[in-house]
Amino acid sequence: MSLFSALSVSASGMAAQRTRAALLVENIANSETTRTAEGGPYRRKDAIFSSSQANSAFASELDAQLDPQPLTGVKVIGISVDNSAPDKRYMPGHPDADADGYVAMPKVNPAEDMVDLITGAIRQMFRQCPPSRT
């Protein structure tokens, strides 16, 4: 395993986590959005990850000869959108309320997304810190 291979794997993981964090922030920001350009309430989004070769062709071939277990990185292969029925909340004075006074609200839990965002950042921080020796 070369240094560049290890850095490539780390960089791909950080790029994938950046996309995940951006989607979590978008979910939190739109947790009360009842009207979108597509119509209806905001739909929760999540990143879908997959492993990928994080090296150039030459580096991949070299690593395959030197190490029987090639390194793989991470990439975002798609973004899933929650298409389940939105939550209904009784708010008769809301401009988006139906005839019965219910408003279709996004199925987003801001507290859960915030915990996911913070734990992802903490997990990344601890991976970067070397263990202390006492």
C-alpha positions as CSV (number, residue, x, y, z in Angstrom):
1,M,0.0,0.0,0.0
2,S,1.4,3.3,-1.0
3,L,1.0,6.7,0.8
4,F,-1.0,8.0,-2.2
5,S,-3.4,5.1,-2.1
6,A,-4.1,5.7,1.6
7,L,-4.6,9.4,1.0
8,S,-6.9,8.7,-1.9
9,V,-9.0,6.4,0.2
10,S,-9.2,9.0,3.0
11,A,-10.1,11.8,0.6
12,S,-12.9,9.7,-1.0
13,G,-14.3,9.0,2.5
14,M,-14.2,12.7,3.4
15,A,-15.9,13.7,0.2
16,A,-18.6,11.2,0.7
17,Q,-19.2,12.4,4.3
18,R,-19.3,16.0,3.1
19,T,-22.1,15.1,0.8
20,R,-23.9,13.2,3.6
21,A,-23.5,16.2,6.0
22,A,-24.8,18.6,3.3
23,L,-27.9,16.4,2.9
24,L,-28.5,16.3,6.7
25,V,-28.2,20.1,6.9
26,E,-30.7,20.4,4.0
27,N,-33.1,18.1,5.8
28,I,-32.8,20.1,9.0
29,A,-33.3,23.4,7.2
30,N,-36.4,22.2,5.4
31,S,-38.0,20.3,8.3
32,E,-40.9,22.8,8.2
33,T,-41.1,23.4,4.5
34,T,-44.7,22.7,3.3
35,R,-44.4,23.9,-0.3
36,T,-41.7,23.1,-2.8
37,A,-41.1,23.7,-6.5
38,E,-42.1,20.1,-7.2
39,G,-45.3,20.5,-5.2
40,G,-46.1,19.3,-1.7
41,P,-43.9,19.2,1.3
42,Y,-40.1,18.8,1.3
43,R,-38.9,15.2,1.0
44,R,-36.1,13.8,3.2
45,K,-32.9,13.0,1.3
46,D,-30.2,10.5,2.2
47,A,-26.9,9.6,0.5
48,I,-26.3,6.1,-0.8
49,F,-22.7,4.9,-0.5
50,S,-20.7,2.3,-2.4
51,S,-17.1,1.2,-2.4
52,S,-14.9,2.3,-5.3
53,Q,-11.4,2.0,-6.6
54,A,-9.8,5.1,-5.3
55,N,-6.6,4.8,-7.4
56,S,-5.3,5.4,-10.9
57,A,-5.0,2.4,-13.2
58,F,-1.2,2.2,-12.7
59,A,-1.4,2.5,-8.9
60,S,-4.2,-0.1,-8.8
61,E,-2.1,-2.6,-10.8
62,L,1.0,-1.9,-8.6
63,D,-1.0,-2.3,-5.4
64,A,-2.6,-5.5,-6.7
65,Q,0.9,-6.9,-7.2
66,L,2.2,-5.8,-3.8
67,D,-0.9,-6.3,-1.7
68,P,-3.5,-9.0,-2.3
69,Q,-6.2,-6.9,-0.6
70,P,-6.6,-3.8,-2.8
71,L,-7.7,-0.6,-1.1
72,T,-11.1,0.8,-2.0
73,G,-12.5,4.2,-1.4
74,V,-16.1,5.4,-0.9
75,K,-18.3,7.2,-3.3
76,V,-21.9,8.5,-3.3
77,I,-23.7,6.5,-6.0
78,G,-27.1,8.2,-5.5
79,I,-29.4,10.2,-3.3
80,S,-32.5,8.6,-2.1
81,V,-35.7,10.6,-1.6
82,D,-38.3,9.6,0.9
83,N,-41.5,9.2,-1.1
84,S,-43.6,7.9,1.8
85,A,-46.8,9.8,2.7
86,P,-46.1,13.1,4.5
87,D,-47.1,13.6,8.1
88,K,-50.4,15.5,8.6
89,R,-50.6,18.2,11.2
90,Y,-53.7,20.1,12.2
91,M,-53.2,23.8,11.5
92,P,-56.4,25.3,10.1
93,G,-55.0,28.8,9.6
94,H,-52.0,27.7,7.5
95,P,-52.1,28.7,3.8
96,D,-51.3,25.1,2.8
97,A,-54.0,23.5,4.9
98,D,-56.5,21.3,3.2
99,A,-60.3,21.6,3.6
100,D,-60.2,19.8,6.9
101,G,-57.4,22.1,8.3
102,Y,-54.5,19.6,7.9
103,V,-51.1,20.5,6.5
104,A,-48.8,17.9,4.8
105,M,-45.5,18.2,6.7
106,P,-42.1,16.8,5.8
107,K,-41.1,13.5,7.5
108,V,-38.0,15.0,8.9
109,N,-36.8,14.7,12.5
110,P,-34.4,17.6,13.1
111,A,-33.2,16.2,16.4
112,E,-32.3,12.8,14.8
113,D,-30.5,14.5,11.9
114,M,-28.6,16.8,14.2
115,V,-27.4,13.8,16.2
116,D,-26.3,12.1,13.0
117,L,-24.5,15.2,11.9
118,I,-22.7,15.6,15.3
119,T,-21.8,12.0,15.7
120,G,-20.4,11.8,12.2
121,A,-18.2,14.8,12.9
122,I,-17.0,13.4,16.3
123,R,-16.3,10.0,14.7
124,Q,-14.2,11.7,12.0
125,M,-12.4,13.8,14.6
126,F,-11.4,10.7,16.7
127,R,-10.2,8.9,13.6
128,Q,-7.8,11.8,12.9
129,C,-6.5,12.1,16.5
130,P,-3.6,9.7,17.4
131,P,-4.1,7.7,20.6
132,S,-2.5,9.2,23.6
133,R,0.2,7.3,25.3
134,T,0.5,7.5,29.1
